[in-house]
């Protein structure tokens, strides 16, 4: 039974660590690129063709 309590505590600590890492990345602007995903499909073929011609 004590192993279950230990596993629950460890899992809550790991989840808290991931939450803190996510909040830190949002605060530092890692998730701010709203424009590129919407136009990525428009420029995908152009990027592939320039790579092959080099």
MMTF fields as JSON, N, C-alpha, C and O atoms, coordinates in Angstrom:
{
  "mmtfVersion": "1.0.0",
  "mmtfProducer": "UNKNOWN",
  "numBonds": 215,
  "numAtoms": 216,
  "numGroups": 54,
  "numChains": 1,
  "numModels": 1,
  "chainsPerModel": [1],
  "groupsPerChain": [54],
  "chainIdList": ["A"],
  "bondAtomList": [4, 2, 8, 6, 12, 10, 16, 14, 20, 18, 24, 22, 28, 26, 32, 30, 36, 34, 40, 38, 44, 42, 48, 46, 52, 50, 56, 54, 60, 58, 64, 62, 68, 66, 72, 70, 76, 74, 80, 78, 84, 82, 88, 86, 92, 90, 96, 94, 100, 98, 104, 102, 108, 106, 112, 110, 116, 114, 120, 118, 124, 122, 128, 126, 132, 130, 136, 134, 140, 138, 144, 142, 148, 146, 152, 150, 156, 154, 160, 158, 164, 162, 168, 166, 172, 170, 176, 174, 180, 178, 184, 182, 188, 186, 192, 190, 196, 194, 200, 198, 204, 202, 208, 206, 212, 210],
  "bondOrderList": [1, 1, 1, 1, 1, 1, 1, 1, 1, 1, 1, 1, 1, 1, 1, 1, 1, 1, 1, 1, 1, 1, 1, 1, 1, 1, 1, 1, 1, 1, 1, 1, 1, 1, 1, 1, 1, 1, 1, 1, 1, 1, 1, 1, 1, 1, 1, 1, 1, 1, 1, 1, 1],
  "groupList": [{"groupName": "UNK", "atomNameList": ["N", "CA", "C", "O"], "elementList": ["N", "C", "C", "O"], "formalChargeList": [0, 0, 0, 0], "bondAtomList": [1, 0, 2, 1, 3, 2], "bondOrderList": [1, 1, 2], "singleLetterCode": "X", "chemCompType": "L-PEPTIDE LINKING"}],
  "groupTypeList": [0, 0, 0, 0, 0, 0, 0, 0, 0, 0, 0, 0, 0, 0, 0, 0, 0, 0, 0, 0, 0, 0, 0, 0, 0, 0, 0, 0, 0, 0, 0, 0, 0, 0, 0, 0, 0, 0, 0, 0, 0, 0, 0, 0, 0, 0, 0, 0, 0, 0, 0, 0, 0, 0],
  "groupIdList": [1, 2, 3, 4, 5, 6, 7, 8, 9, 10, 11, 12, 13, 14, 15, 16, 17, 18, 19, 20, 21, 22, 23, 24, 25, 26, 27, 28, 29, 30, 31, 32, 33, 34, 35, 36, 37, 38, 39, 40, 41, 42, 43, 44, 45, 46, 47, 48, 49, 50, 51, 52, 53, 54],
  "secStructList": [7, 2, 2, 2, 2, 2, 2, 2, 2, 2, 2, 2, 2, 2, 2, 2, 2, 2, 2, 2, 2, 2, 2, 2, 2, 2, 2, 6, 6, 6, 6, 7, 7, 7, 1, 2, 2, 2, 2, 2, 2, 2, 2, 2, 2, 2, 2, 2, 2, 2, 2, 2, 2, 7],
  "xCoordList": [0.821, 0.0, 0.862, 0.511, 1.99, 2.861, 3.502, 3.875, 3.628, 4.184, 3.217, 3.654, 1.918, 0.928, 0.974, 0.873, 1.122, 1.205, 2.466, 2.438, 3.558, 4.808, 4.678, 5.156, 4.037, 3.847, 2.94, 3.172, 1.923, 1.034, 1.785, 1.625, 2.589, 3.364, 4.361, 4.507, 5.048, 6.023, 5.328, 5.836, 4.187, 3.479, 2.967, 2.974, 2.53, 2.094, 3.287, 3.152, 4.441, 5.634, 6.086, 6.476, 6.035, 6.41, 5.423, 5.833, 4.138, 3.13, 3.305, 3.151, 3.62, 3.883, 5.109, 5.131, 6.122, 7.311, 6.987, 7.454, 6.194, 5.78, 4.917, 5.042, 4.06, 3.243, 4.115, 3.896, 5.097, 6.003, 6.814, 7.026, 7.269, 8.016, 7.132, 7.589, 5.879, 4.952, 4.685, 4.71, 4.432, 4.17, 5.395, 5.257, 6.579, 7.814, 7.977, 8.374, 7.67, 7.817, 6.79, 7.101, 5.597, 4.587, 5.006, 4.845, 5.536, 5.968, 7.123, 7.216, 7.996, 9.154, 8.868, 9.788, 7.63, 7.256, 7.485, 7.55, 7.609, 7.836, 6.598, 6.712, 5.427, 4.177, 3.537, 2.332, 4.295, 3.728, 3.583, 3.03, 4.043, 4.019, 2.65, 2.382, 1.795, 0.454, 0.39, -0.528, 1.325, 1.245, 1.808, 1.177, 2.951, 3.638, 2.816, 2.79, 2.146, 1.389, 0.286, -0.036, -0.292, -1.391, -0.917, -1.699, 0.338, 0.839, 1.907, 2.456, 2.205, 3.244, 2.914, 3.805, 1.649, 1.269, 1.423, 1.559, 1.401, 1.545, 2.98, 3.208, 3.948, 5.35, 6.095, 7.298, 5.437, 6.094, 6.717, 7.87, 5.994, 6.53, 7.689, 8.648, 7.597, 8.658, 9.964, 11.043, 9.868, 11.068, 11.68, 12.904, 10.864, 11.381, 12.075, 13.109, 11.508, 12.098, 13.419, 14.31, 13.571, 14.852, 15.918, 17.095, 15.546, 16.531, 17.071, 18.259, 16.188, 16.62, 17.492, 18.362, 17.262, 18.031, 19.424, 20.276, 19.693, 21.032, 22.007, 23.173],
  "yCoordList": [-1.196, 0.0, 1.256, 2.262, 1.189, 2.366, 2.65, 3.786, 1.603, 1.797, 2.615, 3.456, 2.382, 3.152, 4.63, 5.499, 4.908, 6.297, 6.941, 8.097, 6.213, 6.726, 7.001, 8.026, 6.096, 6.288, 7.485, 8.214, 7.678, 8.822, 10.122, 11.08, 10.169, 11.373, 11.667, 12.817, 10.637, 10.826, 11.281, 12.161, 10.704, 11.102, 12.534, 13.246, 12.97, 14.356, 15.302, 16.381, 14.915, 15.744, 15.85, 16.927, 14.746, 14.762, 15.613, 16.402, 15.456, 16.257, 17.742, 18.587, 18.06, 19.444, 20.0, 21.17, 19.169, 19.59, 19.904, 20.909, 19.06, 19.324, 20.583, 21.35, 20.8, 22.013, 23.252, 24.245, 23.204, 24.338, 24.586, 25.739, 23.527, 23.691, 24.299, 25.141, 23.881, 24.448, 25.919, 26.739, 26.254, 27.65, 28.518, 29.663, 27.998, 28.735, 28.986, 30.076, 27.975, 28.152, 29.141, 29.892, 29.154, 30.124, 31.528, 32.48, 31.659, 32.973, 33.528, 34.741, 32.666, 33.109, 33.226, 33.489, 33.041, 33.291, 32.126, 32.339, 30.923, 29.775, 29.41, 28.727, 29.847, 29.472, 30.643, 30.611, 31.668, 32.894, 32.92, 33.885, 31.926, 31.962, 31.531, 30.341, 32.509, 32.221, 32.269, 31.699, 32.923, 33.15, 31.984, 31.562, 31.463, 30.46, 29.189, 28.726, 28.603, 27.377, 27.57, 26.639, 28.761, 28.959, 29.089, 28.841, 29.468, 29.624, 28.596, 28.636, 27.687, 26.695, 25.833, 25.49, 25.484, 24.645, 25.379, 24.742, 26.704, 27.46, 27.481, 27.567, 27.404, 27.52, 26.196, 26.173, 25.104, 23.812, 23.346, 22.915, 23.42, 22.974, 23.852, 23.359, 25.147, 26.064, 25.751, 25.808, 25.425, 25.101, 23.79, 23.678, 22.802, 21.526, 21.673, 21.05, 22.493, 22.639, 23.398, 23.126, 24.337, 25.052, 24.18, 24.329, 23.279, 22.379, 21.388, 21.066, 20.911, 19.935, 20.571, 19.912, 21.851, 22.488, 22.876, 23.145, 22.916, 23.284, 22.214, 22.371],
  "zCoordList": [0.0, 0.0, 0.0, -0.617, 0.695, 0.742, -0.616, -0.909, -1.446, -2.783, -3.636, -4.421, -3.495, -4.24, -3.862, -4.727, -2.589, -2.136, -2.693, -3.114, -2.698, -3.248, -4.749, -5.235, -5.478, -6.91, -7.216, -8.18, -6.403, -6.592, -6.343, -7.099, -5.313, -5.009, -6.12, -6.534, -6.607, -7.676, -8.956, -9.651, -9.275, -10.495, -10.405, -11.409, -9.247, -9.071, -9.207, -9.784, -8.689, -8.828, -10.284, -10.737, -11.013, -12.428, -13.232, -14.084, -12.965, -13.653, -13.333, -14.214, -12.093, -11.716, -12.431, -12.813, -12.611, -13.347, -14.792, -15.328, -15.431, -16.807, -16.893, -17.847, -15.925, -15.907, -15.769, -16.463, -14.884, -14.728, -15.995, -16.371, -16.657, -17.904, -18.99, -19.763, -19.053, -20.03, -19.756, -20.674, -18.506, -18.16, -18.417, -18.849, -18.159, -18.43, -19.93, -20.342, -20.741, -22.186, -22.737, -23.661, -22.198, -22.634, -22.215, -22.979, -21.017, -20.526, -21.357, -21.546, -21.852, -22.625, -24.115, -24.889, -24.54, -25.926, -26.87, -28.081, -26.381, -27.249, -28.058, -29.075, -27.632, -28.284, -29.021, -29.27, -29.377, -29.927, -31.44, -31.967, -32.152, -33.613, -34.129, -34.295, -34.379, -34.881, -36.404, -36.993, -37.044, -38.485, -39.295, -40.264, -38.935, -39.752, -40.006, -41.146, -39.011, -39.306, -40.342, -41.081, -40.404, -41.35, -42.791, -43.709, -43.02, -44.38, -44.736, -45.837, -43.833, -44.085, -45.302, -46.079, -45.47, -46.605, -47.936, -48.98, -47.907, -49.144, -49.649, -50.856, -48.747, -49.112, -49.071, -49.334, -48.756, -48.607, -49.921, -49.922, -51.038, -52.318, -52.785, -53.38, -52.513, -52.925, -52.184, -52.775, -50.911, -50.146, -50.621, -50.69, -50.946, -51.414, -52.769, -53.009, -53.647, -54.975, -54.915, -55.718, -53.99, -53.884, -53.267, -53.595, -52.39, -51.788, -52.825, -52.829, -53.699, -54.711, -55.783, -56.351, -56.061, -57.14, -56.694, -57.541, -55.387, -54.894, -55.083, -54.72]
}
